[in-house]
Amino acid sequence: MLLKESFLKVYDCQTPEEAKSYLENWIAGAFLSGVETFRSIAESFRDKMEYMVNWFKKKISSAISEGINNKIKRLKRMAYGYKDIDYFRLKIHQHCGLLNPRRYPQ
């Protein structure tokens, strides 16, 4: 439990170098813990260290674009059989909040 809670302290780091050092120490602790779940997470973090540290450089996340992509995928599954691509685009804009229904009266 302490190992899990100590990971959240990485967000207190101010510089990319500080974050990288903290993550390396956390990963070492996770490997030493002997808990298989933490070991697999630590292995994944070690492989993606560069990407994790990038967040501390620019403070930019791809969460919004990932969310929009997931909405489009869900809509595509629901819309199986649409033959009109323009209608599908309209539905994407509607579901992703890019289309104001008050602006285009029926």
C-alpha positions, -999 to +999 in steps of 0.1 A: +000+000+000+029+024+008+044+017-026+011+026-043+007+058-023+043+068-028+039+068-065+015+098-063+044+119-050+059+120-085+034+147-093+051+169-067+082+170-088+090+203-104+116+194-131+119+166-155+152+155-140+136+153-105+107+133-119+130+109-137+151+104-106+120+098-085+105+073-110+138+054-112+138+050-074+101+040-074+107+014-101+137+000-081+115-002-050+087-019-070+111-046-083+124-051-047+089-055-033+085-089-048+048-082-056+043-095-091+017-068-100+041-040-090+069-057-109+049-058-141+039-021-136+075-011-129+086-029-161+060-010-181+070+023-165+107+016-172+098+010-209+078+042-211+100+064-189+107+089-217+070+095-223+062+099-186+090+124-182+078+144-212+047+154-193+069+173-168+086+191-197+055+206-214+026+196-191+005+186-221-016+154-222-033+136-250-063+128-229-088+150-248-079+136-282-080+100-268-114+107-254-127+121-287-112+090-305-130+067-281-163+085-287-159+082-325-151+045-322-182+039-300-203+059-325-189+039-354-199+006-337-234+020-330-237+034-365-229+002-383-246+004-417-245+042-423-241+047-460-239+084-459-204+096-448-217+132-444-243+121-419-217+101-400-195+132-398-225+152-386-231+126-358-194+128-348-197+165-344-229+162-325-215+135-301-182+152-295-198+186-287-185+203-318-219+211-331-243+235-314-278+222-321-293+257-314-272+271-343-287+248-369-325+248-365-344+218-379 
